[in-house]
Amino acid sequence: RHEESTQVVAALNAVGLTTTVVNASETFFDATTVVKDKASGTESRSLPLKHALDPELKRRIIGDTFMEVADEVMKTLNLDPAKLLLAQGTLRPDLIESGSHFASSKADAIKTHHNDTHLVRQLR
């Protein structure tokens, strides 16, 4: 979203938190993920995000790439993952569309959420 990073950094700095902004747009643009063929069960790499058309595949690529970038940044900044809290923001419509129990106990998923991929679930 336009200027979202600038607004988030300003809000975090206003409450006394130190922030580091990483522009990983090219990493995301070229990112792929592992996909499993439903018929054969074989795994392969997906198309890069910049060529992906399927919305579900795009969400998986974004979610998995976010975790990979976060891991790289933690290593670069010498951060101890055991002493780190990684927070991702989301919008209420995202919770509703993904059938999250945070939005409703009776909601069905309309789509999966990029913050809730297999890789993200493994790290919870």
C-alpha positions as CSV (number, residue, x, y, z in Angstrom):
1,R,0.0,0.0,0.0
2,H,1.2,3.5,-0.9
3,E,3.4,5.0,1.9
4,E,2.5,2.2,4.3
5,S,6.1,1.4,5.3
6,T,6.7,5.1,6.1
7,Q,3.6,5.3,8.2
8,V,4.4,2.1,10.1
9,V,8.0,3.2,10.9
10,A,6.8,6.6,12.1
11,A,4.2,5.0,14.4
12,L,6.7,2.5,15.8
13,N,9.4,5.2,16.3
14,A,6.8,7.4,18.0
15,V,6.4,4.8,20.8
16,G,10.2,4.5,21.2
17,L,10.9,1.4,19.1
18,T,14.0,1.2,16.8
19,T,13.2,0.0,13.3
20,T,15.1,-1.3,10.4
21,V,13.4,-1.2,7.0
22,V,14.4,-3.8,4.4
23,N,13.3,-3.2,0.8
24,A,12.9,-6.7,-0.5
25,S,10.7,-5.9,-3.4
26,E,13.0,-7.4,-6.0
27,T,13.3,-10.6,-3.8
28,F,9.6,-10.9,-3.7
29,F,9.2,-10.2,-7.4
30,D,11.5,-13.0,-8.4
31,A,10.5,-15.4,-5.5
32,T,9.2,-19.0,-6.0
33,T,8.0,-21.6,-3.6
34,V,7.7,-25.4,-3.5
35,V,4.6,-26.8,-5.0
36,K,3.3,-30.3,-4.9
37,D,1.6,-31.9,-7.8
38,K,-1.7,-33.3,-6.5
39,A,-1.8,-36.2,-8.9
40,S,1.8,-37.5,-8.6
41,G,2.8,-36.1,-5.3
42,T,6.1,-34.8,-6.8
43,E,7.5,-31.4,-5.6
44,S,8.9,-28.7,-7.9
45,R,9.5,-25.0,-7.8
46,S,6.7,-22.7,-8.8
47,L,6.9,-19.9,-11.4
48,P,8.3,-16.7,-10.0
49,L,5.8,-14.4,-8.4
50,K,6.1,-11.9,-11.3
51,H,4.8,-14.7,-13.6
52,A,2.3,-16.4,-11.3
53,L,-1.4,-16.0,-12.2
54,D,-3.1,-18.1,-9.6
55,P,-4.0,-16.0,-6.5
56,E,-3.5,-18.9,-4.1
57,L,0.0,-19.6,-5.5
58,K,0.8,-15.9,-5.2
59,R,-0.3,-15.9,-1.5
60,R,1.9,-18.9,-0.8
61,I,4.9,-17.3,-2.5
62,I,4.5,-14.1,-0.6
63,G,4.0,-15.9,2.8
64,D,7.0,-18.2,2.3
65,T,9.2,-15.4,1.0
66,F,8.3,-13.2,3.9
67,M,9.6,-15.8,6.3
68,E,12.8,-16.4,4.3
69,V,13.5,-12.7,4.2
70,A,12.8,-12.4,7.9
71,D,15.3,-15.2,8.6
72,E,17.9,-13.5,6.5
73,V,17.5,-10.2,8.2
74,M,17.6,-11.8,11.7
75,K,21.0,-13.4,10.7
76,T,22.3,-10.2,9.2
77,L,21.4,-8.2,12.3
78,N,22.7,-10.9,14.6
79,L,19.3,-11.2,16.3
80,D,18.5,-14.2,18.5
81,P,15.2,-15.7,17.3
82,A,14.5,-16.9,20.8
83,K,14.5,-13.3,22.0
84,L,12.6,-11.9,19.0
85,L,8.9,-11.3,18.5
86,L,8.0,-11.1,14.8
87,A,4.8,-9.3,14.2
88,Q,2.8,-9.0,11.0
89,G,-0.1,-6.7,10.6
90,T,-3.3,-7.6,8.8
91,L,-6.6,-6.0,7.9
92,R,-10.0,-7.1,9.2
93,P,-11.2,-8.0,5.7
94,D,-8.2,-10.4,5.4
95,L,-9.3,-12.2,8.6
96,I,-12.9,-12.4,7.3
97,E,-11.9,-13.7,3.9
98,S,-9.5,-16.3,5.3
99,G,-12.2,-17.7,7.7
100,S,-10.1,-16.8,10.7
101,H,-11.4,-17.7,14.1
102,F,-10.4,-14.1,15.1
103,A,-13.2,-12.8,12.8
104,S,-15.9,-15.4,13.4
105,S,-16.3,-18.9,14.8
106,K,-18.6,-19.7,11.9
107,A,-16.8,-18.3,8.9
108,D,-15.8,-20.4,5.9
109,A,-12.5,-19.6,4.1
110,I,-13.0,-17.5,0.9
111,K,-9.2,-17.5,0.3
112,T,-6.1,-18.4,2.2
113,H,-4.0,-15.7,3.8
114,H,-0.4,-14.9,2.9
115,N,0.4,-14.7,6.6
116,D,-0.8,-18.3,7.1
117,T,1.3,-20.5,4.8
118,H,2.7,-24.0,5.8
119,L,6.0,-22.4,6.5
120,V,4.4,-19.7,8.8
121,R,2.5,-22.4,10.7
122,Q,5.7,-24.4,11.3
123,L,7.2,-21.4,13.0
124,R,4.3,-20.8,15.4
